[in-house]
Amino acid sequence: MTPGSLPAPDGTLPTTPEHANAARDFRLRMAVINRKTETTLDTTRDRYGRTVHAGAAAAARAQRDKAAVDAYAIHLAPHAEALLDTARLVLDELPPARHVAGWRAILDGLAASAAEIRRGLDQPPAPGSQAERTQHAHLWPHLTAWADHSPIVSNLADQREGQHHKAPLTDEEQQIWTERARAAQRRGELDLTESWYAADGQPITLAYLVEDDDSTVVALRGDPGVPGWQVIGHYAHEYEAGKVLPAAVPPGVLRADVSAFNRPEPVPEISLQELIQDVIEAQHAGDASNALLSATQRGYDAGPMIRLQELLETSRQFAHALETTQGRQIAARLSTLSRQIEFLTREVEDAAEDLGATVAVLPPHRTPVLRARPRPAVDTTPPTSPPRTTTAARHHR
C-alpha cells in the first residue's frame, strides 16, 4: 500500500489528471510493444543468444518503432505539453531536496524529446518506405525516454496543495510514541512493512508496533536502522495512514543510464544445465575439463560462475545505494560472498586444468544401458503360453 494523492483543492494549479493518466497509459502500451518485440526477437537467435536471422530481427524492430510512434501520436501527444507545464509548476513548489535538480533535467529532456517527436509527426514520410523506417528508428530513443521517465512526470502532475504532512501529534505525544516504538524495536516487535520517500527527500516507513498481542500501525520518519528516527503518526490501519501521510515519490535507479526499453543485446552464453549435460555425456577427461573451464571463462562470453560474481557485485552496489544502515551491512556481506566466489572460481579452474591433464578416459566396463528395446519381427509368432492348472482341477483328480 503506497499513499496516493489527495483530491485537488480549488487553486491556481491546473488540475488535469487525464494528462498524468495518458502518460501512464503510454508507458503500459510501450511495455506491451516491447515485450511482444522481445518475444519475436527470441525466435531470431540461436540457443546461445546470438542473432542468426538479422533480417527478421530488423523487421521486428521496425514494426516496434512504428507501433511506438502510433501509440504516442494517439495517446500521449495531445497531453504532453500540458503535462510538462503542470509538472514544472509543481516542481517549483517542492521543498529543496537532492532529487529536484535531477527531476528538472528530466523535464527539460522530455520537452526536447516531445519537440523532436512532434517534428517527426508533422513531416511523415511515405508509409512503408525506407525513409519512414529511418525516421521511426530515430524517434525510438525519444519515445523510450517518455516511457522510462513518465512515472516522475505523472507523479509531479498528481501533486497538489495540502498534500504536505501535518503531524497529528504534539511534541509530547511524538516523544511518547517514539519511545514506545524504540522499546518495541529492542524487543523485536516493531515489524517494518513498507518504505518510501516523500517529496522533501525524507524516508517514511510504516511499521506494526506490537504490544501485549495488540498491534498499531505507526509511521516513522528517518532511517529505522540508526538512532534519530521518530514516530510521526499512529493509525488504525494502513489505509488510514495512506490518506494523511506524505505521498510517495518515484524511487531512484541504481545506474543513471538504465532503460527498461533499451536493454543491451544479450551476450552469448552457455547455461549451467548444458554444461552439466556435457559432463554427463563426456567420455574423455578433457571434455569434462572443458565444461568446467567454460563455467569459469571470463570476458565477453563469460561463464556462469563469472556471471554469478557479477550478480553479487551488482547487488552489493544496489544494497549500498539504499543509503541505509541495514543496506550497508548487507552490501558488506555481499562483498564477502563475491570474494568467496572469486576464490572458488580459481579453485574450479585449477581443478579443471588438473582434470584435463590426467589424459584419461572412462573404463569400458561402465557400459551404457540400451534404452530402445528390440521388438519381435512382424511375421514372428509369439510362443504359446503353457496351459494353466487350477487348484480346483488338481483337487478333482
N, C-alpha and C positions, 0 to 999 in steps of 0.2 A: 504494500500500500504506500504509494508516494503521494504527498499532498498535492492537490491540484490548485488551480487558480480560483480565486473568489469571483463572484459576479461583478461586472464592471459598474462602478457608481457613475452618476452623472458628472461629467467633467470635460476637459478640453481635449483629452487624448482620443484619437479615433478608435472606436470600438468596432473592429471588423474581424470577428472570429473566423469568418469564412476564408479570409486570406491565410490565416495560420492553418486552417484545415486543408486548404488547397496544397500547401507545402507538404503537409503530412501525407496527403493522398498521392502526390507526385513521388515522394520517397518510396511509398509502398509499391507503386507501379514500376518504378525503376528496379526495385528488388525482385519483382516478378520477372521483368525483362531480363535482368542479369542472371537469375537462376536458370531460366529457360535457355539462355545462351550458353552458360557453362555446361548444362546437360548435353547440348548439341556438340560443343567443343570436345567433350569427353569421347565422343564417337570418332573424332578425328585423330586421336592419339593412340599409340601402342600401349602395351602392358606396362611400360616403364614411364609413361607420361610424355613421350616425345611425339611431336606433331608429325604425322605421316601423310595427312591429306590437307595440304596447305590451301588448296582452292576451296574446299568445303569450309575450312576454318575462316578464311577471308569472307566467304559468303555469309556465314553465321554472324560475324562481327558487323558486316554491312547491314544486315537485317536488324541487328540490335541497335545500331546507331539510328536507323530510320525510325524504329519504334520509339526510341527515347525522344527524338525530335518531335514526333507526333504527340506524345504524351505531354511534353512541356507546352507545346502550342495550344493544346486543347484545355489542359487542366491548370497550368500554373502561369502562363504568360499573362492572362488578364489580371492576375493578382500580384505579380512580382514587385512592381513599382510601389504599390500601396503597402505591401508587406514590409519592404525595406524602409519606407518612410516611418511606419509605425514603430519598427524595431529601433530605429535611430532615436526617435523621441523618447522611448522608454529607456534606452541605454544612457541617454544624457541625464536621466533622473536616478540612476542607480548609485548607491554609495560607492566610494572608492574601494576597489578590490583588485587583486593581482590579475584577474581574468578579463577585466574590462578592456584593456588595450588590445588584447588578442581578439576579442569579440568585435571590436571596432574595425580591426584589419579584415576580419572575415566579411563584415558587411560591405566594406569597400570592394573586396574582391568579388563578392557576389553581384554587386552593382555592375562591375566591369564585365562579368560573365553574362549578365542579363542583357547588357547592351550588345555584346558580341552575338548572342543568340538572336536578338531582335533583328540585327542586320542580316543574319542568315535567313530568317523567316521572311523578311521584306524583299529579299532577292533570291527566290528559289530557282535552282537550275531546272532543266528539263527532267521530268520524272523518269527514273530508271537509268539515267545517264551516268557516265563515269564522274562527271562534274558534281552530280548530286551525292554520289558516294564520298567523294573527296570532301565536300562541304560538311556532310554529316559526321565524317571522321574527325574533322577539325572541331566540330561543336561538341563532340563527346566529352572531352575533359571539362568543358563549361557546364554541361548537363550534370555530370557526376559531382561537380563542385556543389551544385544546388542540392543534389540528393544526399551528399555526405553531410552538409552543414545545415540542412533545413531544421533539424531539431533545435539548434541555437536560435535561429531566426523565429521559429514558431514559438519558442519559449518566451522570447522577448516580446513578441506581439501579444502573448497571453498575459503579460504582467500588467497589473492595474494598481491604481492608487488604493491605499488602505490595505494592501497585502502585507505590509511590514508587520512583524510580530510585536504585539503589545503584551508584555509579560503580565499574566493574570495573578502573579504572586507578589506580595510585598517583600521587601528586603528580608524581613524576619522569617516569613514563610519560605522564601527561597533558601535561606540558610538551613532551616529545619529539614526541608525535603532533601537538600543536598547531603546533609549528614546522614539521613536515613538511607539514601541511595548508596553512599560510600560504605556504610556499615553492611548493607546487603552485598555489595561487591566483595568485601572482605570475606563474607560467609559463602561466597559463590552463588548468591541468589539474586544477582542482577543480570537478567538474561537479555542481551542485546539482540534486537530483531531487524533493524533497518537503519541505514545511514544515508545522508545526502548532504549536499552543500546548499546553503542559502545564497541569495543574491549578493550579500556582503562578503562572501568567501568563507564564512564560518561553518564548520561541520555541525549538523544536527543529527542526533542518534535517538531512536526510540528504543525503549527497554521495558521489560516487565520487572517491577520491583516486588519481590516475593517476601511476605511477612506473615508468619503463622498460617501457612497454607492459603493465604489470600494474596492476590496479585493486583497491582495497579500499573497502568501504563504511564510512564514518565518520559519526558523529553530532556535530553542532555545537550548542552552546548559546549563544544570543545572535544579534545581527544580523550576518550574514556580510559586510555592506557596510561595517562600521566596525570599527576596532581594538577588541579586548577579548573577542572570541568565543573559545571554547575547544572542543577536541575532548573529548567525554565518553565515547567508546567507539568501538571498531572491530570490524567483524563480517565474516563470510564472505559474507553476502548480506542482503538487506533483510528477509527473513522472520525471520532470527535477531535482527536489530535490533528488529523489532516486538515480539518476545516479552519483551524486557527494558527497553526504553525507556519513559519515562512515556507513558501513554495520551493520545491527543488529546482535547481538549475541543471542543465545537461552536464554530466560528468566529463572529465577531460579524456585525453588519449595518451597512450604510452609514448608514441612517436608522432611528431607533428605532421609527417607526410603520409600518414595512414589513410587508406581509402578502401571502403568495402566494395567499391565498384571498379577498382583498377588494381586488382591483385597481380603480383608478378606471375610470369609464366611458370608453371610447375617444373621443378628440376627433375630430370630422370632419376629414378631411384628403384632399388630392389627391396621388396618387402622382407621382413624377418621370416614370414611364413614360407616364402620361396627359398630363402637361404637354408631354412631347416630341412625343407624337402630335398634341396641339393645334397645335404649331408646324408640324408636317408638313402638317396639313390647312388651315392658315391661308392666306388669300389677301390679307388686308389687314395692313399693318404693325401696326395697333392690336391685332389678335388675337394676333400673336406677342409683342407688348409685354405684353399681359395675362398670357400664360403665364409670362413671366419675372417679372413682378411677383407672381404667385401663389406662385412659388418663394421669394420674399423676404418674403412677408407675415408680419407679426408679430401677437402677441396670441393669443387663444383658439384660433383655427383657423390656427395658424402654418404657413408653408410649409416645404418640405423643407430649405432652407438654414438656416432658423432652428432646425429640429429637429436638424440636424447639429451646430450650435453648442451646443445644449443637451446633446447626447450627449457632446461633447468636454468640456464643463464638468462634467457628472456623472462622467465617467470621471476627470477631474482630481481631483475630490473623493475618489473611491474610491482612486486611487493614493496621495494624501496620507494617507488614513485608514489605510493599511497600516502607517504609522509605522516605515518602514524608510528607509535612505538611498537605495536604488535607487527606492523608491516616490516619495520626494520629488523625485528627479531627473526621473522620468517625469511627475510632476504639473507640474513647471515646463515641460517640453516641450509637454504638452497645453494648458497655459495659453497658450503662444506660438501654438500652432496655432489655438486658439479666437479669439485676437485677429486672426489672419490671415483666418479665415473671416468675422469681423465686417467687416474691411476689404473682402474680396471681395464680401460681400453688398451693401455700399453701392455698390461699383462696378457690380454687376449691376443694382441699382436705377437708377443713373444711366443706364446703357446702355439699360435698358428704357424709361425715360422719353424718351430721345433717339430710340429706335426708333419709339415711338408718335407722337412729334412730326413724323416725316417725312411723315405723311399720304400714304402711297404704297401701291400695290398691285402685285402681281406682274405682269409684262408678259404679254400674251396668247400670245406665241409659246412660252411654257412650257406646252404643251398636255399634258393627261393622256393616258395610254395606255389604250385601250379594253381592259378586262380580259375582258369577255364577248364571245366571237367569235360572229357570227351564223351560224346553221345553215341549210342549204337547206330550202325548204318540203317538206312531207311528200310532195306529189304531183309533185315535181320529179325528172326522170330525170337521173341523173348523166351527164356526157359520156362517149362511148365512147372507150376507150383506143386509141391508134394501134397497128397490128399491129407486133410485134417481128420484126426480121430478124436471123437468127442468122448467125454467121460462116460456119458450115458451108454454109448456103444460098447465101451470096454466092460461096463457092468453087465450088459446084456449077454456078452459072450461068457 
